[in-house]
Amino acid sequence: MYQLGLLADAFVAIFSQLDVLLGVVLGSVVGLLLGATPGLTAVVGMVLLIPFSFHMSPLAGISMLYAIHKSGNYGGSIPAILMNTPGSPAAACTQLDGYPLTQQGKQGKALKTAVTASALGDLASDFVLIFGTVYVAKIVYAFGPVEMSGVLFFSLTLISTITGNSMLKGLFSTALGLLIATIGLDPLQATPRFSFGITEMEKSLDVIPVLVGVFVVSEVLVQIERKMSATSMSVAPQTGNPDDSRLTVREFKSILPATGISYVVGQVIGVLPGLGGAVAPWIAYGQVKSFSKHPEKFGKGSLEGVAAAEASNNAVCGANLMPMLTLGVPGSTDAAIIMGAFLIHGLELGPNIFTQQTALVYGIFASGLIAIAIYFFIGFFLAEKIGRMITKFPRHIIYPIIMVTCFIGAYAPNSSLFDVGIMIFFGLIGYIMRKFSIPVAPMVIAFLLAYKFETALRQSLIIGDNALVFFKHPICLTFILLAVGTVSFTLIRDRKRDKTVK
């Protein structure tokens, strides 16, 4: 297969370019450490480093962010297992069985199970990404503006209705993102709109200060409000039995079925826009438990339970990139940030990227495989030491450092204090949204998709003269019906849930 040749060339390129290799190593380490720190996540790490990726080559910068995405997804399992405090939303499922194992003095076994399942799920997902995405791109290549309008409409609808606990709040977040994106130049007429006479706003809002504000500044404000002290967390000691600190061959074989089932769940969930890794572990955990020969052990220290949560969590990573690369639609918040890096470097996502930027695409694929090897090695041998180190690191030192980094990151790309102001403004917006339980992910994804959506929508109306053009194209009509079905399903689900609560 010609993909193997391209992948081999990509490995040669990475190991011959020191900046790319260092970017992958740095991303893997930073992602793991931030993912393992309660209150911080891979998203925070990606957003903090995205301004610095602006000054790197596209391959080095994007590979670094992708490595953070992968290792950070795994890293959240470390505090979940050791301290019963998930480092990420997805790791909340891992703690169901991970922490009971720690209470039994078997945290070494639990940590090795988590990193093994994460790496296997991640690896399988990457193989599908590497060998399957190009065929999806060939199908998408035939899409015109009308078909893309339908795809993007369905994606925005799915993100709005499924993300968070309230469809109305999700729709509000998406609408806000679309509204913010209208600031700047009209995509077809190239005339300023909603700039209010402010020169800096005539070219539209920069991606970096918006992302830094919404994800990082708002998170710091939330953590300050919680008055996080240095920490009172601790890790239980190991038992004296050496078998409790290692994963035996028999145990490895026993978790393979759970890992396989969970990988499939993570792969499917990861391809759907907006769901991300937080949903996949819970679905996979339920499926694995239903097929298990020992369901009574789940929640009490089951290695199958740990494997189910972690394999699905990291299987999402590679799957997230499939809709992003082929359609320009991010599959999760992490993928949206990676998409932002593409936009910063002036790279247009879509099926053409496989012919116009072949070396870059396969370089990213290769960097993902290297990142898996790095976080597997670190996690397998050093996870418990990392967990103990994190318990001793004072939070009141971390957040000031993060805020200083935010100001530097927002100012540096354009040397603009206006961008710093935008960062602070969106930090407050993100904080308010979090306070009212309004999901921020739909707003950010809508902000990134708005330009492409508006362009396709208006081009379609020009082609067809009226809105009936969207119903005359079968592919577009299919996605419109899927969007309607998604909204209907969500309304019925919410109504049943409300009746149950009453």
C-alpha positions, 0 to 999 in steps of 0.5 A, a space after each residue: 500500500 502506498 500509504 506505507 511508503 508515505 509513512 516511512 518517508 514521514 518518519 525519515 523526515 521527522 528524525 532528520 528535522 530536530 525541531 519536529 522531533 523535539 516538538 513531538 517529545 515536548 508535546 508528549 511530556 507536557 500533555 501527560 503532565 498537564 493531563 495528570 494535574 487535576 484542574 488542568 487538561 490537555 486542552 489547556 496545554 494545547 491552547 497555551 502552546 498554540 501561540 508558540 506553534 505560530 513561530 514553528 514550522 507547520 509540521 513541528 507546531 501541529 505535531 506538538 499539539 497532536 502529541 499533547 492531545 494524545 498523551 493528555 488524554 491518557 494522563 488524566 487517568 493517573 490522578 483518577 487512579 491514584 487520588 480518585 480525582 480525574 485529571 480530565 472529564 473522560 478519566 472520571 470513568 477510569 476512577 470507578 475501578 482505578 481507585 478501588 485498586 489503589 485502595 487495595 495497594 494495586 495502583 501499579 497494576 492499575 496504572 500499567 493497565 491504563 497505559 497499555 489499554 490507552 496505547 492499544 486503543 490509540 494505535 488501532 485508531 491511528 491505523 484506521 486514520 492512516 489507511 482509511 482517511 484517504 478513501 473518505 477524502 476521495 468521496 468528499 472530493 466530489 462534494 460541492 457547496 450545496 453538499 458541504 452546506 448540508 454536512 456543516 449544518 448537520 455538524 453544527 446541529 449535532 454539536 449543539 444538541 449533544 454537547 452538554 445537558 441542555 439543548 437550548 444552552 448548546 444552541 445558544 453557544 453555537 449561535 454565539 460562536 456564529 455571531 462572533 465569527 461574523 465580525 470582520 471581512 465578508 467572505 464573498 464581498 471582502 467588506 468590513 462588517 460589525 467592526 464598529 470603526 475599530 481597525 483591528 476588528 476589520 480583519 476578523 478576530 484572531 483565533 489565538 486570543 479567543 482560544 486562550 481566553 475561552 479555555 485557559 483564562 476562564 479555567 484559571 478563574 474557575 480554579 481561583 474561585 475554588 481556592 485550590 490550596 497547595 494540595 492535601 492529596 496523597 497516594 496509598 502505599 504499594 503492597 509488599 506483593 510484587 505482582 500487585 505492581 505489574 501487569 502479568 501476561 495472563 492479565 494482559 490477555 484478559 483485558 484484550 476483549 475489553 480493549 477491542 470493544 472499547 476501541 470500536 466505541 471510541 472510533 465511532 464516537 470520535 468520528 462524530 463531531 462534538 462528542 469527543 472523549 468524555 462520552 466514549 468511556 461511559 458507553 464503552 464501560 457499559 458495553 464491556 460490563 454487559 459482555 464481561 464474564 465477571 460484571 460483579 467486579 466492575 466498580 470494585 477494582 476490575 482491570 477490564 473496567 480500567 481498560 474499557 475506559 482508557 482504550 475508548 478514551 484514546 481511540 477517540 484521538 485518531 478518529 477525531 482527525 478524520 472529519 477534520 482533515 476530510 471535511 474541515 469539521 473537528 470531532 472534538 474540542 482538542 481537534 478544534 484547537 488543532 484545526 486552529 493551528 492549521 488556520 494559523 499556518 494558512 492551511 485549508 482543510 478538506 480533501 485537497 490537503 491529501 494532494 497539496 500537503 501530502 508530506 505534512 499530513 503523513 508527517 502528522 500521522 507519523 508524529 502521532 505514532 511516536 507520541 504513543 510510544 513516548 507516553 506509553 514508555 513514560 506511563 508504564 515506568 514512571 506514572 506513579 512517580 509522576 502522580 506523587 510529584 504532582 501531589 507535592 506541587 502547589 497549585 498557587 504557583 501553577 496558575 500565576 505561571 499559566 496566566 503570564 504564559 497566556 498574556 505572552 501567548 496572546 500578545 506575541 503573534 501580532 505584538 498587539 495589546 488589542 489581542 490581549 484585551 480580546 483574550 481577557 474579554 473571552 476569558 470572562 465570557 468563558 467564565 460566565 458560560 461555565 458558571 451558567 453551565 453553558 458548554 463552551 465547545 459548541 461556541 468555539 467549534 462554530 467560530 472555527 466553522 462559520 467562515 466555511 459554512 457561510 461561504 458554502 451557504 451563500 455560494 449554494 444560494 447563488 447556484 440555485 437562486 433559492 433555498 430549494 436547492 438544498 432539498 434538490 441534492 440528495 446528499 444535502 437533503 440526507 444531512 438535513 434530515 439527519 439534523 432534524 432527526 437529531 433535534 427530535 431525538 434530543 427533545 424526546 430524550 429530554 422530555 422523558 428525562 424531565 418526566 422521570 425527575 418529576 
